[in-house]
Amino acid sequence: MTDTPEKSPGDMSPEERSDLFVDRILLLGVVWALRNDEGFVTLDSGEDTGCIPFWPDRPSADAMAVEDWDDCEPVGIKLTAFVDQWLPGMKADGHMIAVYPIPDNPDTLIAAPGDLLDEIAPEDEEGDK
């Protein structure tokens, strides 16, 4: 056991939050998004493509349900559905992913669905190890 406290997400870089996101969703088997009556929320990625934010747990998603998203509710997506349906569909549609955005911090890692899929479910290759 170490005396160093674990960093809070607000003290992490976008890359550190992305690593934490992957670790948590693999452990918990659920990815979280925000949805209202109009559908899932999106962020402006500065590109012509949609950017859908995802979080590793309900409290993190719920913390973002403020201001423009105050009518949204966190929705859990099973990891298998995220890997088998969401990521391939987002890739086909040209959407990007905002990985673990946090309140009052504009720095968020924007990832391509294929890149995130490679981190979550890397293909096993014969002879590797």
C-alpha positions in Angstrom: 0.0 0.0 0.0 1.3 3.4 -0.9 0.9 6.8 0.8 0.4 8.5 -2.5 -3.3 9.2 -3.0 -4.8 8.3 -6.4 -5.3 11.3 -8.7 -8.8 12.5 -9.2 -10.0 12.7 -12.9 -9.8 16.5 -12.7 -6.1 16.3 -12.0 -5.4 13.9 -14.9 -4.4 14.6 -18.4 -6.8 13.6 -21.2 -4.5 10.6 -21.9 -4.6 9.5 -18.3 -8.4 9.8 -18.2 -8.5 7.7 -21.4 -6.4 5.0 -19.8 -8.6 5.1 -16.7 -11.7 4.9 -18.9 -10.4 1.7 -20.7 -9.4 0.1 -17.4 -12.7 0.8 -15.7 -15.0 -0.3 -18.6 -13.0 -3.5 -19.0 -13.4 -4.1 -15.2 -17.0 -3.1 -14.9 -18.3 -4.2 -18.3 -20.4 -1.0 -18.9 -19.9 2.2 -20.8 -22.0 5.3 -19.9 -23.5 7.9 -22.2 -26.0 10.7 -21.7 -29.4 10.7 -23.5 -32.5 12.8 -23.6 -35.8 12.7 -25.5 -33.9 13.6 -28.7 -31.3 10.9 -28.4 -27.7 10.7 -27.2 -25.7 13.9 -26.7 -22.9 15.0 -29.0 -20.1 17.4 -28.7 -18.7 19.7 -31.3 -15.4 18.2 -32.3 -14.4 20.9 -34.7 -14.8 18.5 -37.6 -17.8 17.7 -39.8 -18.4 14.5 -37.9 -20.4 13.9 -34.7 -18.5 13.3 -31.5 -20.3 11.2 -28.8 -19.0 11.4 -25.2 -18.7 8.3 -23.1 -17.8 7.8 -19.4 -16.5 4.9 -17.4 -19.2 5.1 -14.7 -22.6 6.6 -13.9 -21.4 9.3 -11.4 -19.0 10.7 -14.0 -21.7 10.8 -16.7 -24.2 12.3 -14.2 -21.8 15.0 -13.3 -22.0 16.2 -17.0 -25.8 16.4 -17.0 -25.8 20.1 -16.4 -26.5 23.3 -18.4 -27.3 22.3 -22.0 -27.5 18.6 -20.9 -29.6 19.1 -17.7 -32.5 17.2 -19.3 -30.3 14.2 -19.9 -30.0 10.9 -18.0 -27.0 8.6 -17.8 -27.5 5.4 -19.8 -25.4 2.3 -19.3 -24.3 0.4 -22.4 -23.0 -3.2 -21.9 -19.4 -3.5 -23.1 -20.3 -6.3 -25.5 -22.9 -4.1 -27.2 -20.4 -1.2 -27.2 -17.7 -3.3 -28.9 -19.9 -5.3 -31.2 -22.4 -2.6 -32.3 -21.6 0.9 -31.2 -18.0 1.2 -32.2 -18.4 -0.4 -35.6 -21.5 1.6 -36.3 -19.8 4.9 -35.2 -16.8 4.0 -37.4 -19.1 3.4 -40.4 -20.9 6.7 -39.8 -17.7 8.7 -39.3 -18.4 9.6 -35.7 -15.7 10.3 -33.2 -15.6 9.6 -29.4 -15.0 12.1 -26.6 -13.3 9.9 -24.0 -14.3 10.7 -20.4 -15.0 14.5 -20.6 -15.2 16.2 -17.2 -16.9 19.4 -16.0 -15.1 22.7 -16.3 -12.3 21.1 -18.3 -12.2 21.6 -22.1 -9.3 19.2 -22.6 -10.8 15.9 -23.7 -9.2 13.1 -25.8 -11.1 12.7 -29.1 -10.6 9.1 -30.4 -11.6 7.3 -33.6 -13.9 4.3 -32.9 -11.4 1.9 -34.5 -8.5 3.1 -32.2 -10.6 2.7 -29.1 -11.8 -0.7 -30.3 -8.1 -1.7 -30.7 -7.5 -0.7 -27.0 -10.6 -2.5 -25.7 -10.6 -5.7 -27.8 -7.2 -6.1 -29.5 -7.3 -8.9 -32.0 -5.4 -12.0 -30.9 -2.7 -12.9 -33.4 -1.4 -16.4 -33.8 2.1 -16.8 -32.5 2.2 -13.6 -30.5 3.3 -13.8 -26.8 
